[in-house]
Each structure stands twice: as C-alpha cells, then as structure tokens.
Amino acid sequence: MWFAELEKFAADHKDDKIIGVQVALLDEALNQYKEIQATMAGYLGQGKFGMIGFFATRILHATGYIYGAKLLLEHALIAQKKIDEIGKDHFEYPYYAGKIASAKFFAHNLLPNVGMILRVIKEGDNSVMEIPEASYMLV
C-alpha cells in the first residue's frame, strides 16, 4: 500500500514543470529503498538476524526521508496552485514560494541520504558487533 501510494505519486507528477526533477529524485530513492529491503531479506536468508536490529534505525531514517519528501512535494503542488491563483504580487506569495523551495531543497539535499543508507547496508559492515565485549569496558 505504502509503495503503491508513492509510486502513483511519482508517476502522476514526474512531468510536472515545477517539481518534476524532485519527483524523479523521490522515485530514485524509492527504488533504493526497495533495494534496502531486498538486501535485508538476503541477510535474513543467510541467517544474519542481528543485521535487522543493527540497521533498524537507518531503515527508519530512510523511511522518513522518503515519506517526508513525498509530503513536502505534495505541499509544493498545493502551493503552486495557490500561487497560480493569487499571483506573485500577493502578500502571501513568499509563503507559498517558500513551500516550493523547501520541498526542492529537501529532495536535493536530504533525500539522497537514502542512497548512502543503501550503500552502508549493502556493505554490511558490523565489525563493531564482532569485537570482544571487553572492548567496551572502561579501564
């Protein structure tokens, strides 16, 4: 359901003149998220159950980046519609222009973190979990 909602949003707005580029970034992040899920399923298949807890926070962050971007882009669409109604000379224009700018900023500057999270999860480095417990002791 969640993926279907995001995929529909991306398909419906990929050619939008205002946020089409950012929607493409959302679609890319969604595909990376699917790859994260596949990687985690692979770890489960290999019996590496500890990887689920180890990467849980990163997966939650990726989820937040994706859904946050979608919500901001929805707001940008609403803001653009309002700008089209009121014009650039209206006193509320800066508010709506800020909505669009913040959605674009988020898509370009925070949403790419999903790709970084994918890279970290695919590398699967859990060396901190393999050191002796005594390594955590204070001397």
N, CA, C and O of each residue as an XYZ file, in Angstrom:
556
protein
N       0.830     -1.193      0.000
C       0.000      0.000      0.000
C       0.875      1.258      0.000
O       0.662      2.163     -0.807
N       1.850      1.312      0.897
C       2.722      2.477      1.009
C       3.497      2.688     -0.287
O       3.567      3.805     -0.801
N       4.078      1.613     -0.811
C       4.823      1.722     -2.065
C       3.904      2.134     -3.209
O       4.278      2.958     -4.043
N       2.721      1.571     -3.249
C       1.783      1.901     -4.324
C       1.434      3.387     -4.299
O       1.351      4.030     -5.346
N       1.233      3.921     -3.109
C       0.929      5.350     -2.964
C       2.080      6.210     -3.486
O       1.861      7.181     -4.210
N       3.300      5.845     -3.115
C       4.470      6.603     -3.555
C       4.700      6.461     -5.057
O       5.008      7.439     -5.738
N       4.552      5.259     -5.563
C       4.738      5.034     -6.997
C       3.696      5.792     -7.816
O       4.012      6.339     -8.873
N       2.469      5.823     -7.337
C       1.416      6.562     -8.032
C       1.725      8.050     -8.027
O       1.570      8.723     -9.046
N       2.160      8.563     -6.891
C       2.514      9.984     -6.811
C       3.626     10.309     -7.803
O       3.550     11.301     -8.527
N       4.659      9.470     -7.832
C       5.784      9.700     -8.747
C       5.327      9.642    -10.204
O       5.718     10.482    -11.014
N       4.513      8.667    -10.530
C       4.030      8.538    -11.910
C       3.145      9.721    -12.307
O       3.220     10.215    -13.432
N       2.318     10.162    -11.380
C       1.388     11.258    -11.669
C       2.085     12.604    -11.838
O       1.569     13.484    -12.527
N       3.253     12.772    -11.216
C       3.879     14.098    -11.173
C       5.287     14.149    -11.754
O       5.981     15.154    -11.598
N       5.715     13.086    -12.418
C       7.085     13.037    -12.938
C       7.354     14.099    -13.998
O       8.500     14.505    -14.190
N       6.323     14.547    -14.678
C       6.489     15.546    -15.733
C       6.060     16.947    -15.298
O       5.924     17.845    -16.129
N       5.850     17.129    -14.006
C       5.425     18.435    -13.514
C       6.499     19.478    -13.798
O       7.685     19.229    -13.577
N       6.089     20.639    -14.286
C       7.056     21.671    -14.674
C       7.760     22.294    -13.474
O       8.847     22.854    -13.624
N       7.172     22.210    -12.304
C       7.767     22.823    -11.114
C       8.593     21.816    -10.318
O       9.712     22.127     -9.910
N       8.061     20.620    -10.091
C       8.741     19.660     -9.206
C       9.076     18.336     -9.884
O       9.374     17.360     -9.196
N       9.035     18.278    -11.194
C       9.318     17.020    -11.895
C      10.687     16.446    -11.576
O      10.828     15.237    -11.394
N      11.692     17.301    -11.507
C      13.056     16.840    -11.192
C      13.098     16.234     -9.796
O      13.730     15.200     -9.579
N      12.433     16.872     -8.867
C      12.435     16.390     -7.489
C      11.615     15.107     -7.349
O      11.949     14.244     -6.538
N      10.569     14.982     -8.119
C       9.791     13.738     -8.122
C      10.650     12.594     -8.645
O      10.545     11.469     -8.158
N      11.494     12.868     -9.626
C      12.412     11.834    -10.127
C      13.383     11.405     -9.033
O      13.732     10.229     -8.938
N      13.818     12.350     -8.211
C      14.695     12.004     -7.083
C      13.948     11.137     -6.069
O      14.517     10.204     -5.503
N      12.682     11.448     -5.846
C      11.862     10.629     -4.954
C      11.725      9.218     -5.504
O      11.841      8.246     -4.756
N      11.483      9.099     -6.784
C      11.351      7.783     -7.408
C      12.656      6.994     -7.282
O      12.638      5.793     -7.013
N      13.778      7.670     -7.478
C      15.084      7.016     -7.318
C      15.273      6.524     -5.882
O      15.739      5.407     -5.659
N      14.910      7.359     -4.918
C      15.033      6.968     -3.513
C      14.112      5.797     -3.191
O      14.476      4.918     -2.409
N      12.946      5.778     -3.775
C      12.020      4.667     -3.557
C      12.616      3.367     -4.081
O      12.502      2.328     -3.431
N      13.243      3.414     -5.235
C      13.906      2.222     -5.773
C      15.072      1.794     -4.887
O      15.309      0.599     -4.709
N      15.790      2.749     -4.339
C      16.874      2.417     -3.410
C      16.314      1.773     -2.147
O      16.917      0.851     -1.597
N      15.176      2.252     -1.692
C      14.545      1.683     -0.507
C      14.142      0.232     -0.755
O      14.297     -0.623      0.117
N      13.629     -0.033     -1.936
C      13.287     -1.418     -2.283
C      14.539     -2.293     -2.272
O      14.488     -3.458     -1.878
N      15.648     -1.727     -2.703
C      16.909     -2.469     -2.677
C      17.374     -2.700     -1.240
O      17.955     -3.741     -0.933
N      17.118     -1.737     -0.366
C      17.412     -1.925      1.058
C      16.619     -3.120      1.577
O      17.170     -3.984      2.259
N      15.337     -3.172      1.259
C      14.502     -4.286      1.713
C      15.010     -5.620      1.179
O      15.042     -6.615      1.903
N      15.400     -5.634     -0.075
C      15.909     -6.878     -0.661
C      17.211     -7.303      0.009
O      17.437     -8.490      0.241
N      18.057     -6.338      0.317
C      19.317     -6.647      0.996
C      19.047     -7.215      2.382
O      19.683     -8.184      2.797
N      18.108     -6.614      3.093
C      17.778     -7.112      4.429
C      17.171     -8.514      4.344
O      17.453     -9.361      5.192
N      16.353     -8.763      3.344
C      15.797    -10.109      3.152
C      16.918    -11.104      2.891
O      16.858    -12.246      3.346
N      17.934    -10.673      2.163
C      19.098    -11.528      1.919
C      19.823    -11.869      3.205
O      20.248    -13.008      3.403
N      19.967    -10.880      4.084
C      20.610    -11.145      5.373
C      19.798    -12.159      6.179
O      20.364    -13.050      6.815
N      18.481    -12.021      6.151
C      17.636    -12.992      6.853
C      17.812    -14.384      6.267
O      17.908    -15.367      7.003
N      17.854    -14.466      4.952
C      18.040    -15.753      4.284
C      19.366    -16.404      4.620
O      19.491    -17.628      4.583
N      20.359    -15.584      4.951
C      21.677    -16.093      5.330
C      21.769    -16.374      6.834
O      22.817    -16.782      7.334
N      20.664    -16.151      7.544
C      20.662    -16.384      8.984
C      21.317    -15.265      9.781
O      21.630    -15.456     10.956
N      21.529    -14.112      9.176
C      22.155    -12.971      9.862
C      21.061    -12.105     10.498
O      20.819    -10.973     10.080
N      20.417    -12.664     11.508
C      19.274    -11.998     12.124
C      19.652    -10.719     12.850
O      18.832     -9.808     12.962
N      20.868    -10.638     13.340
C      21.324     -9.443     14.046
C      21.373     -8.206     13.166
O      21.342     -7.081     13.666
N      21.449     -8.410     11.858
C      21.522     -7.270     10.946
C      20.225     -6.456     10.966
O      20.241     -5.254     10.698
N      19.116     -7.103     11.280
C      17.836     -6.392     11.321
C      17.889     -5.299     12.384
O      17.620     -4.133     12.094
N      18.228     -5.669     13.588
C      18.335     -4.683     14.654
C      19.464     -3.698     14.429
O      19.349     -2.515     14.750
N      20.554     -4.199     13.874
C      21.725     -3.355     13.655
C      21.411     -2.208     12.697
O      21.894     -1.092     12.892
N      20.614     -2.468     11.672
C      20.312     -1.443     10.671
C      18.916     -0.834     10.819
O      18.498     -0.043      9.973
N      18.198     -1.187     11.870
C      16.813     -0.732     12.018
C      16.690      0.788     12.020
O      15.813      1.336     11.351
N      17.546      1.468     12.755
C      17.459      2.929     12.824
C      17.715      3.557     11.464
O      17.033      4.507     11.078
N      18.687      3.036     10.743
C      18.967      3.575      9.407
C      17.768      3.363      8.467
O      17.436      4.236      7.665
N      17.138      2.212      8.578
C      15.972      1.945      7.731
C      14.831      2.899      8.085
O      14.132      3.389      7.198
N      14.645      3.160      9.366
C      13.619      4.121      9.775
C      13.937      5.516      9.244
O      13.035      6.237      8.817
N      15.209      5.900      9.267
C      15.601      7.201      8.714
C      15.297      7.257      7.219
O      14.761      8.251      6.730
N      15.635      6.197      6.497
C      15.352      6.157      5.058
C      13.853      6.291      4.806
O      13.430      6.995      3.890
N      13.064      5.616      5.619
C      11.612      5.702      5.501
C      11.151      7.141      5.702
O      10.316      7.648      4.953
N      11.699      7.785      6.714
C      11.343      9.178      6.992
C      11.738     10.125      5.874
O      10.974     11.023      5.520
N      12.920      9.931      5.319
C      13.353     10.783      4.200
C      12.391     10.660      3.023
O      12.005     11.657      2.414
N      12.015      9.436      2.716
C      11.142      9.207      1.561
C       9.750      9.781      1.801
O       9.214     10.500      0.958
N       9.173      9.464      2.942
C       7.815      9.947      3.177
C       7.793     11.452      3.395
O       6.864     12.134      2.962
N       8.818     11.970      4.065
C       8.917     13.420      4.238
C       9.002     14.137      2.906
O       8.357     15.167      2.709
N       9.791     13.599      1.992
C       9.916     14.203      0.664
C       8.579     14.189     -0.062
O       8.198     15.175     -0.692
N       7.879     13.088      0.027
C       6.580     12.993     -0.648
C       5.604     14.033     -0.097
O       4.899     14.691     -0.861
N       5.565     14.179      1.215
C       4.654     15.153      1.813
C       5.031     16.579      1.424
O       4.161     17.387      1.098
N       6.323     16.887      1.457
C       6.763     18.226      1.065
C       6.458     18.511     -0.403
O       6.073     19.625     -0.757
N       6.629     17.512     -1.246
C       6.319     17.698     -2.666
C       4.816     17.879     -2.888
O       4.404     18.643     -3.761
N       4.008     17.186     -2.110
C       2.557     17.415     -2.177
C       2.237     18.854     -1.791
O       1.419     19.511     -2.435
N       2.886     19.336     -0.735
C       2.672     20.720     -0.301
C       3.112     21.700     -1.383
O       2.477     22.734     -1.590
N       4.201     21.369     -2.070
C       4.679     22.232     -3.151
C       3.647     22.322     -4.275
O       3.446     23.390     -4.852
N       3.005     21.214     -4.579
C       1.959     21.232     -5.609
C       0.790     22.126     -5.196
O       0.259     22.891     -6.002
N       0.406     22.016     -3.940
C      -0.680     22.854     -3.421
C      -0.261     24.323     -3.456
O      -1.041     25.193     -3.844
N       0.978     24.585     -3.047
C       1.489     25.957     -3.040
C       1.525     26.537     -4.449
O       1.170     27.698     -4.650
N       1.949     25.746     -5.419
C       2.000     26.245     -6.791
C       0.604     26.570     -7.309
O       0.406     27.556     -8.019
N      -0.351     25.735     -6.949
C      -1.734     26.007     -7.355
C      -2.203     27.335     -6.762
O      -2.859     28.133     -7.431
N      -1.855     27.550     -5.505
C      -2.242     28.799     -4.845
C      -1.536     29.994     -5.488
O      -2.152     31.041     -5.688
N      -0.258     29.848     -5.810
C       0.483     30.926     -6.478
C      -0.161     31.258     -7.818
O      -0.285     32.425     -8.188
N      -0.566     30.230     -8.533
C      -1.230     30.454     -9.821
C      -2.525     31.250     -9.647
O      -2.913     32.015    -10.530
N      -3.187     31.065     -8.504
C      -4.438     31.780     -8.231
C      -4.196     33.225     -7.805
O      -4.903     34.131     -8.246
N      -3.189     33.444     -6.942
C      -3.020     34.769     -6.329
C      -2.008     35.658     -7.045
O      -2.092     36.883     -6.947
N      -1.069     35.075     -7.754
C      -0.046     35.846     -8.446
C       1.136     36.192     -7.549
O       1.076     36.055     -6.327
N       2.204     36.640     -8.184
C       3.451     36.917     -7.461
C       3.414     38.214     -6.661
O       4.267     38.429     -5.800
N       2.455     39.069     -6.927
C       2.375     40.347     -6.213
C       1.581     40.248     -4.917
O       1.556     41.195     -4.130
N       0.949     39.136     -4.694
C       0.135     38.947     -3.490
C       1.036     38.822     -2.266
O       2.146     38.296     -2.352
N       0.548     39.311     -1.121
C       1.364     39.290      0.094
C       1.675     37.873      0.588
O       2.631     37.689      1.341
N       0.896     36.878      0.184
C       1.156     35.502      0.608
C       2.119     34.760     -0.318
O       2.510     33.629     -0.028
N       2.497     35.378     -1.410
C       3.384     34.715     -2.370
C       4.664     34.181     -1.721
O       5.016     33.026     -1.963
N       5.379     34.972     -0.906
C       6.628     34.441     -0.328
C       6.417     33.163      0.488
O       7.258     32.265      0.477
N       5.298     33.092      1.186
C       4.999     31.894      1.977
C       4.900     30.667      1.068
O       5.512     29.635      1.343
N       4.140     30.782      0.004
C       3.953     29.653     -0.904
C       5.223     29.341     -1.689
O       5.524     28.177     -1.951
N       5.959     30.371     -2.060
C       7.239     30.151     -2.746
C       8.204     29.411     -1.824
O       8.987     28.576     -2.277
N       8.145     29.721     -0.531
C       8.981     29.021      0.447
C       8.620     27.548      0.565
O       9.495     26.704      0.760
N       7.347     27.244      0.449
C       6.914     25.836      0.469
C       7.547     25.065     -0.690
O       8.021     23.942     -0.518
N       7.546     25.675     -1.852
C       8.125     25.019     -3.029
C       9.631     24.877     -2.868
O      10.197     23.823     -3.156
N      10.275     25.942     -2.408
C      11.732     25.910     -2.236
C      12.151     24.879     -1.199
O      13.152     24.187     -1.384
N      11.395     24.766     -0.107
C      11.771     23.798      0.929
C      11.625     22.366      0.423
O      12.429     21.502      0.773
N      10.616     22.110     -0.393
C      10.450     20.768     -0.968
C      11.607     20.437     -1.896
O      12.131     19.323     -1.873
N      12.003     21.402     -2.710
C      13.125     21.185     -3.623
C      14.417     20.965     -2.840
O      15.196     20.065     -3.152
N      14.636     21.795     -1.820
C      15.845     21.665     -1.006
C      15.919     20.286     -0.365
O      16.960     19.630     -0.409
N      14.819     19.850      0.228
C      14.784     18.546      0.880
C      15.101     17.439     -0.117
O      15.889     16.540      0.176
N      14.492     17.506     -1.284
C      14.702     16.459     -2.293
C      16.150     16.409     -2.763
O      16.677     15.328     -3.028
N      16.792     17.552     -2.867
C      18.171     17.593     -3.373
C      19.225     17.392     -2.282
O      20.327     16.925     -2.569
N      18.899     17.739     -1.042
C      19.922     17.750     -0.002
C      19.757     16.715      1.097
O      20.734     16.367      1.760
N      18.556     16.216      1.306
C      18.339     15.213      2.351
C      17.913     13.860      1.790
O      18.363     12.821      2.271
N      17.070     13.866      0.800
C      16.603     12.611      0.205
C      17.742     11.732     -0.312
O      17.624     10.509     -0.240
N      18.844     12.297     -0.832
C      19.952     11.441     -1.279
C      20.584     10.600     -0.166
O      21.352      9.680     -0.445
N      20.266     10.910      1.085
C      20.766     10.082      2.186
C      20.266      8.645      2.087
O      20.899      7.738      2.627
N      19.154      8.423      1.414
C      18.647      7.063      1.234
C      19.676      6.228      0.472
O      19.883      5.058      0.794
N      20.313      6.813     -0.523
C      21.356      6.111     -1.272
C      22.552      5.770     -0.412
O      23.142      4.700     -0.554
N      22.915      6.685      0.490
C      24.020      6.422      1.410
C      23.649      5.288      2.364
O      24.470      4.418      2.653
N      22.426      5.305      2.842
C      21.967      4.242      3.738
C      21.991      2.902      3.010
O      22.405      1.894      3.582
N      21.557      2.884      1.770
C      21.619      1.658      0.972
C      23.053      1.152      0.880
O      23.306     -0.037      1.075
N      23.988      2.041      0.587
C      25.396      1.644      0.457
C      25.900      1.027      1.757
O      26.557     -0.014      1.737
N      25.600      1.657      2.874
C      26.051      1.149      4.174
C      25.448     -0.227      4.448
O      26.150     -1.133      4.898
N      24.172     -0.387      4.183
C      23.509     -1.668      4.444
C      24.044     -2.754      3.519
O      24.249     -3.888      3.952
N      24.271     -2.424      2.257
C      24.808     -3.425      1.327
C      26.223     -3.847      1.716
O      26.590     -5.013      1.571
N      27.020     -2.892      2.212
C      28.368     -3.251      2.666
C      28.290     -4.211      3.845
O      29.122     -5.108      3.982
N      27.291     -4.020      4.691
C      27.055     -4.950      5.790
C      28.142     -4.989      6.846
O      28.311     -5.999      7.529
N      28.876     -3.900      6.985
C      29.939     -3.883      7.994
C      29.329     -3.793      9.389
O      28.722     -2.787      9.756
N      29.499     -4.841     10.137
C      29.050     -4.835     11.527
C      30.220     -5.174     12.444
O      30.055     -5.863     13.450
N      31.397     -4.684     12.086
C      32.613     -5.006     12.837
C      32.501     -4.627     14.307
O      33.114     -5.267     15.161
N      31.737     -3.608     14.603
C      31.577     -3.212     15.997
C      30.863     -4.303     16.801
O      31.026     -4.384     18.019
N      30.085     -5.129     16.134
C      29.378     -6.210     16.821
C      30.246     -7.453     16.991
O      29.891     -8.366     17.737
N      31.372     -7.487     16.305
C      32.225     -8.674     16.334
C      33.408     -8.549     17.280
O      34.149     -9.512     17.478
N      33.593     -7.373     17.865
C      34.732     -7.218     18.772
C      34.390     -7.828     20.125
O      33.214     -7.962     20.463
N      35.408     -8.200     20.906
C      35.142     -8.780     22.223
C      34.380     -7.795     23.115
O      34.597     -6.585     23.050
N      33.506     -8.321     23.927
C      32.716     -7.477     24.814
C      33.602     -6.635     25.724
O      33.238     -5.521     26.102
N      34.750     -7.167     26.065
C      35.676     -6.433     26.928
C      36.148     -5.131     26.284
O      36.606     -4.228     26.984
N      36.044     -5.030     24.988
C      36.447     -3.799     24.303
C      35.598     -2.612     24.728
O      36.011     -1.463     24.571
N      34.428     -2.878     25.257
C      33.533     -1.805     25.674
C      33.771     -1.382     27.122
O      33.183     -0.404     27.583
N      34.616     -2.100     27.835
C      34.843     -1.820     29.250
C      35.781     -0.633     29.423
O      36.722     -0.438     28.655
N      35.497      0.146     30.445
C      36.387      1.248     30.805
C      37.498      0.716     31.691
O      37.275     -0.154     32.532
N      38.672      1.236     31.498
C      39.818      0.791     32.303
C      40.072      1.776     33.408
O      40.994      1.589     34.202
